[in-house]
Amino acid sequence: MRKRFVVPAIFAVAALALTGCVNNTPETGSSTKPSDSTTISKDTAAAALLPDAVKTSGQLQVGVDATYPPNESKDASGKAVGWDIDLFNAVSAKLGVKAVYNIAGFDTIIPNITGGKFDVGVSSFTDTAEREKQVDFVNYYSAGILWASAKDKPAVDPDNACGLKVAVESGTVEEQAEVPAKSKACTDAGKAAIQILKFDGQDQATNAVVLGQADAMSADSPITEYAISKSNGKLQIAGKTFEVAPYGFAVDKGSKLGDAIEKALQALVDDGTYMKVLTKWGVEDGALKTITINATTKG
């Protein structure tokens, strides 16, 4: 998945109405326990793998960009919510620790992991070879890229979008690689480049299409599907899902924490909790049966 970009106030207001997000002011230290924590038993073997500092504190400092519903967003009180959050709460329960969510800009999360401020990044990170040079990824889901365009206009073809305006969230694979590659193919063929409109949050990128500021948006498949479902008929799928790749919880390179999370997640897969979380949010199509680390390069 997914600088700062100042948007007009009308974008922010309409985006809230579209997505249900509120209070996008960054906050830190919001802790959340899984609603069914009493039903999740601690896995002592997985917990034994935790770094000593985590065992001592009993907490995991988690970085999350809560602007990517249904994966990560904020509830009315400003706390992080979403299926990514529910899943990691279950992981934390398996490990016998508490997740403390620190809401931050997406492109600041990995630097804060390598800098020691955050233990984990839970923010729909696509596991890429480039990102694996900085952090390790515990892979837990498979997602692709899916475009959407305005329902009252002809559907946009992602493979023939030369000269169009495409909205993306800054820092995402879509902004950094996917849409630029399509734009380069346009210019290499002597056609007009794609105008890439970058936004700080996915709600703003989605709203740009709703308001007619962009011809289409590109995002991870569960995010696009959710945006369409919440658009009151104003958005439609453009093309098909492509470039399917794994999501991963990000941890510091070589950290034992990755092994602990991997083991806890696999336990959740095996006992059925993992699928219950995905099914609750309607995103079970991307479920995995085997949890791995750095699947992109170790495949």
C-alpha positions in Angstrom: 0.0 0.0 0.0 0.7 3.6 0.5 4.6 13.8 2.3 2.1 15.8 3.0 -0.4 17.3 0.5 -2.7 20.2 1.5 -6.2 19.8 0.1 -9.1 22.3 0.0 -11.5 22.2 2.9 -14.3 20.9 0.7 -12.3 17.8 0.0 -11.9 17.1 3.7 -15.6 17.6 4.5 -16.9 15.6 1.6 -14.4 12.8 2.3 -15.7 12.5 5.8 -19.2 12.1 4.5 -18.1 9.5 2.0 -16.0 7.3 4.2 -17.3 7.9 7.7 -13.8 8.9 8.9 -13.7 11.6 11.6 -11.0 13.6 13.3 -8.0 13.0 11.0 -5.7 14.8 13.4 -2.7 12.6 14.1 -2.6 11.1 17.6 -0.4 8.8 19.6 -0.7 6.2 22.2 -4.3 4.9 21.4 -4.4 1.3 22.7 -7.0 -1.1 21.6 -7.8 -4.6 22.9 -9.5 -7.2 20.7 -13.2 -7.4 21.5 -13.0 -11.1 21.9 -9.7 -11.2 23.7 -11.1 -13.5 26.4 -11.6 -16.2 23.7 -8.0 -15.9 22.4 -5.5 -18.0 24.4 -1.9 -16.9 24.8 0.5 -19.0 22.7 3.5 -19.5 25.0 5.8 -20.7 22.3 5.1 -17.6 20.2 5.4 -15.3 23.2 8.8 -16.9 24.1 10.1 -15.5 20.8 9.4 -11.9 21.7 12.4 -9.5 22.1 13.3 -9.0 25.8 12.3 -5.3 25.7 8.7 -6.2 24.6 8.5 -8.9 27.2 9.4 -6.4 29.9 7.1 -3.6 28.7 4.2 -5.9 27.8 3.4 -3.6 24.9 3.9 -3.3 21.2 4.2 0.2 19.8 2.4 0.1 16.5 2.5 2.6 13.6 -0.7 3.0 11.6 -2.0 5.4 8.9 -5.7 5.3 9.7 -6.9 6.7 6.4 -7.4 3.4 4.4 -10.8 1.9 5.2 -11.8 -0.9 5.6 -8.2 -1.9 6.5 -7.4 1.0 8.8 -9.4 4.1 9.7 -10.7 5.9 12.8 -13.8 5.6 14.8 -15.8 8.5 16.3 -13.4 8.6 19.2 -10.3 8.8 17.0 -9.2 5.2 17.7 -7.8 3.0 15.0 -10.3 0.5 13.6 -10.5 -1.9 10.7 -9.9 -5.5 9.8 -6.1 -5.0 9.9 -6.5 -3.6 13.5 -8.8 -6.5 14.5 -6.3 -9.0 13.2 -3.3 -7.4 14.9 -5.3 -7.2 18.1 -5.7 -10.9 17.9 -2.0 -11.4 17.2 -1.2 -9.3 20.3 -3.6 -11.4 22.4 -1.8 -14.5 21.2 1.5 -13.0 22.3 0.1 -11.9 25.6 0.9 -8.2 25.0 -1.0 -5.0 24.3 -0.9 -3.2 21.0 -0.6 0.6 21.4 -1.5 2.3 18.2 0.3 5.4 17.1 -1.4 7.1 14.2 1.1 8.5 11.7 1.6 9.4 8.1 2.1 6.3 6.0 5.5 7.2 4.7 6.8 7.9 8.2 6.1 4.4 9.6 9.0 2.5 8.2 11.5 5.2 9.2 10.1 5.1 12.7 10.5 1.3 12.8 14.1 1.4 11.7 14.6 4.4 14.1 13.3 2.4 17.1 10.1 4.4 17.8 7.7 1.8 16.5 7.9 -2.0 16.9 5.5 -2.8 14.1 3.9 -1.2 11.1 0.3 -2.3 10.6 -0.9 -0.3 7.6 -1.6 -2.6 4.6 2.1 -2.6 3.5 2.6 -4.3 0.2 5.7 -6.5 0.6 8.1 -5.3 -2.1 11.8 -6.2 -2.7 12.7 -2.5 -2.2 10.9 -2.3 1.2 12.5 -5.5 2.3 15.9 -3.8 2.2 14.7 -1.7 5.2 12.3 -4.0 7.1 11.1 -7.5 7.3 7.4 -8.4 6.5 5.3 -11.0 8.2 3.0 -11.8 5.3 -0.7 -12.2 6.2 -2.9 -11.4 3.2 -2.9 -11.3 -0.6 -4.2 -8.1 -2.3 -4.1 -6.7 -5.8 -4.5 -3.3 -7.4 -8.0 -2.2 -8.6 -9.0 1.0 -10.2 -12.4 2.9 -9.9 -13.9 5.7 -11.9 -17.1 7.8 -11.8 -20.3 5.8 -12.3 -21.9 8.5 -14.5 -19.0 8.3 -17.0 -17.6 5.6 -19.2 -15.4 3.2 -17.2 -11.7 4.0 -17.4 -9.4 1.3 -18.8 -6.2 1.2 -16.6 -4.2 0.0 -19.5 -5.4 2.9 -21.7 -5.4 5.9 -19.3 -2.9 8.2 -21.2 -3.7 11.9 -20.6 -6.1 11.1 -17.7 -6.0 12.3 -14.1 -5.5 9.4 -11.6 -5.8 9.9 -7.9 -3.5 8.0 -5.5 -2.4 8.1 -1.9 1.1 9.3 -1.4 3.7 6.6 -0.5 1.7 3.7 -1.9 2.9 1.2 -4.5 0.3 2.8 -6.8 1.8 6.2 -6.4 5.4 5.1 -6.5 5.5 2.4 -9.1 2.2 1.2 -10.7 0.8 4.5 -12.1 4.2 6.0 -13.0 5.0 2.8 -15.0 1.7 3.1 -16.9 2.4 6.8 -17.5 5.9 6.0 -18.9 4.4 3.5 -21.2 2.1 6.3 -22.5 5.0 8.7 -23.1 7.2 5.9 -24.6 4.4 5.4 -27.2 4.3 9.1 -27.9 1.0 9.7 -26.0 0.2 12.1 -23.2 1.4 11.2 -19.7 -1.0 10.3 -16.9 -1.5 13.1 -14.5 -0.9 11.6 -11.1 -2.8 13.4 -8.4 -1.2 12.6 -5.0 -3.1 12.9 -1.7 -2.2 12.4 1.9 -5.1 10.1 2.6 -7.0 7.5 0.6 -10.3 9.2 1.5 -9.1 12.3 -0.2 -8.0 10.4 -3.3 -11.3 8.6 -3.5 -13.2 11.9 -3.1 -11.3 13.5 -5.9 -13.0 11.0 -8.3 -16.4 11.6 -6.7 -16.1 15.3 -7.1 -14.8 15.1 -10.7 -11.3 16.3 -9.9 -9.8 13.0 -11.1 -10.9 10.6 -13.8 -10.0 7.5 -11.8 -8.3 6.3 -8.6 -5.9 3.4 -8.1 -5.7 1.6 -4.7 -5.4 -1.9 -3.2 -8.3 -4.1 -4.2 -10.1 -4.3 -0.8 -9.8 -0.5 -0.4 -11.3 0.2 -3.9 -14.1 -2.3 -3.4 -14.9 -0.7 0.0 -14.8 2.8 -1.5 -17.2 1.8 -4.3 -19.6 0.2 -1.7 -19.7 3.4 0.3 -20.0 5.9 -2.6 -23.8 5.8 -2.9 -23.5 4.6 -6.5 -21.1 7.3 -7.6 -18.1 5.0 -8.3 -17.7 1.9 -10.4 -14.9 -0.7 -10.9 -12.6 0.2 -13.8 -10.9 -2.9 -15.2 -9.9 -6.0 -13.2 -7.7 -6.7 -10.2 -4.1 -7.0 -11.2 -0.5 -7.3 -9.7 -1.6 -9.4 -6.8 1.0 -9.3 -4.0 1.3 -10.0 -0.3 0.6 -7.6 2.6 2.9 -7.7 5.5 3.2 -6.5 9.1 6.5 -4.6 9.1 9.2 -5.1 11.8 12.8 -4.1 12.1 15.2 -6.0 9.9 16.3 -9.2 11.6 14.2 -8.7 14.7 13.0 -11.7 16.6 9.6 -10.0 16.7 9.0 -11.1 13.2 9.3 -14.7 14.2 7.0 -14.2 17.2 4.3 -12.5 15.0 4.7 -15.2 12.3 4.1 -18.0 14.9 1.1 -16.1 16.5 -0.5 -15.5 13.1 -0.2 -19.1 12.1 -1.8 -20.1 15.3 -4.7 -17.8 14.5 -5.0 -19.3 11.0 -5.0 -22.8 12.5 -7.6 -22.1 15.2 -10.0 -20.3 12.8 -9.7 -16.8 14.4 -7.9 -15.4 11.4 -10.7 -16.3 9.0 -13.4 -15.1 11.4 -11.8 -11.6 11.3 -11.5 -11.5 7.5 -15.1 -12.8 7.1 -16.5 -10.2 9.5 -15.1 -7.4 7.2 -15.9 -9.2 3.9 -12.3 -9.4 2.8 -11.8 -13.2 3.0 -10.9 -13.5 -0.7 -7.3 -12.6 0.1 -6.9 -15.1 3.0 -3.7 -17.1 3.3 -3.3 -20.6 4.7 0.4 -20.3 5.5 2.1 -17.3 7.2 5.6 -16.4 5.9 8.2 -13.8 6.2 9.5 -11.7 3.2 7.5 -13.8 0.7 8.4 -11.4 -2.2 12.1 -12.2 -2.2 12.0 -15.7 -0.6 8.9 -16.7 -2.6 
